[in-house]
Amino acid sequence: MSDKLAASHFRRMLDAARAQIREQHETLSRLDAAVGDGDHGTTMLRAMDAAAQAANQHADADLQQLLSATGWAVMACDGGSTGPLLGSWFLGMSGASAGRAELDVSALAAVFEGGLTKLQKQSRAQIGDKTLMDALLPAVAALKAADPAQGVTAALAHAADAAARGAADTANMRAKFGRARHLGDRVLGHPDPGAVSVSLIFRGFCEGLAGSNPAGHSNHATQPPTTT
């Protein structure tokens, strides 16, 4: 089987990402209680339920259509900034996947970079600001730097590892956005829940892709930080 990622793989990836968030949503809310209002896990679960359901309702859709449906479903979720941010991410990936039936490593990196670019229109946060960007930016960079010869599964595993490391690093940061920016040193020692959520999504993507096994590779993505 060709080592390329198609719409059917993305549906499995989204299912696995939802499973990761479902398993950890109470922990995510506990993390959020230390730096925010404590509902991040519930909000993320709602968003990923919507994403996976939309993808599975479009079983015959191509990659662009699937990601578009996913993005709009997440955008419609009630949950503060989570819907617009994650929804923009999926919609950006949709736009970048136009005309692509399957994704090799370079195309996968381009699609995720397209999602990042659209999300950045919603957020000015950078690495070091204690936000989801601390996980997402390293993950996309890892995809762009991945060796095409290793295949898409290995590339995505590298991205998941980078996201997990980025999320862990947020425990040592002061927040510059959201409610947590008013807490100063009180947020030290607590990973950012948004960054942890992104790392969980990438871990789920790895598990879903490995389960669909486009080329027989395995992955060993690092477990994201989920405890204080």
SVG drawing of the C-alpha trace seen along z (x, -y; Angstrom):
<svg xmlns="http://www.w3.org/2000/svg" viewBox="-24 -41 39 44">
<polyline fill="none" stroke="black" stroke-width="0.4" points="0.0,0.0 1.2,-3.5 2.6,-5.5 0.2,-8.4 -2.6,-9.7 -6.2,-9.9 -9.5,-11.1 -10.3,-7.7 -7.1,-8.0 -8.1,-11.4 -11.5,-10.1 -9.7,-7.5 -7.2,-10.1 -10.1,-12.3 -11.8,-9.4 -8.6,-8.6 -8.0,-12.3 -11.5,-12.4 -10.7,-9.3 -7.6,-11.0 -9.5,-14.1 -12.4,-12.0 -9.9,-10.0 -8.2,-13.1 -11.0,-15.8 -11.3,-15.8 -7.5,-16.2 -7.6,-19.0 -10.3,-20.8 -8.2,-20.4 -5.3,-22.0 -7.5,-24.8 -8.8,-25.3 -5.2,-26.3 -4.9,-29.0 -8.5,-29.7 -12.1,-28.9 -11.8,-25.1 -14.0,-24.2 -11.4,-23.5 -11.7,-19.8 -15.5,-19.9 -15.2,-22.4 -12.5,-20.4 -14.6,-17.2 -17.5,-19.0 -15.3,-20.3 -13.7,-17.0 -17.1,-15.2 -18.3,-17.7 -15.2,-17.2 -15.3,-13.4 -19.1,-13.3 -18.8,-15.7 -16.0,-13.7 -17.9,-10.4 -21.1,-11.9 -19.1,-12.7 -17.8,-9.2 -17.7,-9.8 -16.2,-13.2 -12.7,-14.0 -10.1,-15.4 -10.9,-19.0 -14.6,-18.5 -14.1,-16.4 -11.8,-19.0 -14.2,-21.8 -17.2,-20.0 -15.0,-19.3 -13.9,-22.9 -17.4,-24.4 -18.8,-21.9 -16.1,-22.9 -16.7,-26.6 -20.3,-26.1 -19.4,-24.8 -20.2,-26.9 -17.0,-27.3 -15.3,-30.7 -12.2,-30.8 -11.9,-27.1 -14.4,-26.8 -12.9,-29.7 -9.4,-28.6 -9.7,-24.9 -12.3,-25.5 -10.0,-27.9 -7.2,-25.3 -9.3,-22.6 -10.7,-25.1 -7.1,-26.2 -6.1,-22.6 -9.1,-22.2 -8.0,-25.1 -4.5,-23.8 -5.7,-20.3 -7.6,-21.5 -6.9,-19.2 -5.0,-16.6 -6.6,-13.2 -3.7,-11.8 -0.9,-13.4 2.7,-12.4 5.1,-13.9 5.6,-17.2 1.9,-17.6 1.0,-16.7 3.3,-19.4 1.8,-21.9 -1.7,-21.1 -0.9,-21.5 1.0,-24.7 -2.1,-25.9 -4.1,-25.2 -1.6,-27.0 -1.6,-30.1 -5.4,-30.4 -5.4,-29.9 -2.7,-32.7 -5.3,-35.1 -7.2,-34.5 -4.3,-34.5 -1.0,-36.5 0.5,-34.1 3.9,-32.7 6.1,-30.1 6.7,-31.2 3.3,-32.8 1.8,-29.7 -0.9,-28.9 -1.8,-26.1 0.8,-27.6 3.5,-26.3 2.5,-22.8 1.2,-23.6 4.1,-25.6 6.7,-22.9 4.5,-20.2 4.2,-21.9 7.9,-22.7 8.6,-19.0 6.4,-18.0 8.2,-20.4 11.6,-19.1 10.6,-15.4 12.5,-13.1 10.2,-12.1 11.8,-8.7 10.6,-7.8 6.9,-8.2 3.9,-10.0 3.4,-7.9 6.9,-8.6 6.6,-12.3 3.4,-12.6 5.0,-10.8 7.8,-13.4 5.2,-16.1 3.4,-14.5 6.7,-14.3 7.4,-18.0 3.9,-18.9 4.3,-17.0 7.6,-18.6 6.1,-22.0 3.2,-21.4 5.5,-20.3 7.6,-23.4 4.6,-25.6 4.8,-24.6 7.8,-26.9 6.1,-29.9 4.1,-32.9 1.0,-33.4 0.6,-36.4 -2.9,-35.7 -6.3,-35.0 -7.3,-35.1 -4.0,-33.4 -2.0,-36.5 -3.3,-38.2 -2.0,-35.4 1.8,-36.0 3.9,-33.4 0.9,-31.5 0.7,-29.7 4.2,-28.4 4.3,-24.6 1.0,-24.2 1.1,-23.2 -1.2,-25.2 -4.4,-23.2 -4.7,-24.4 -1.1,-23.2 -1.8,-19.9 -5.0,-19.5 -3.1,-20.0 -0.5,-17.5 -3.3,-15.0 -4.8,-15.6 -1.5,-14.9 -1.1,-11.8 -4.5,-10.7 -3.7,-11.4 -0.6,-9.1 -2.7,-6.3 -5.4,-6.7 -2.9,-6.7 -1.0,-3.8 -4.2,-1.8 -5.1,-2.5 -1.5,-1.6 -0.9,-3.3 2.6,-1.8 3.1,0.6 5.1,-1.8 4.6,-2.2 5.0,-5.3 6.2,-6.0 4.8,-9.5 5.6,-10.9 2.8,-10.9 1.7,-14.6 1.8,-16.1 -1.5,-15.7 -0.7,-16.3 0.4,-19.3"/>
</svg>
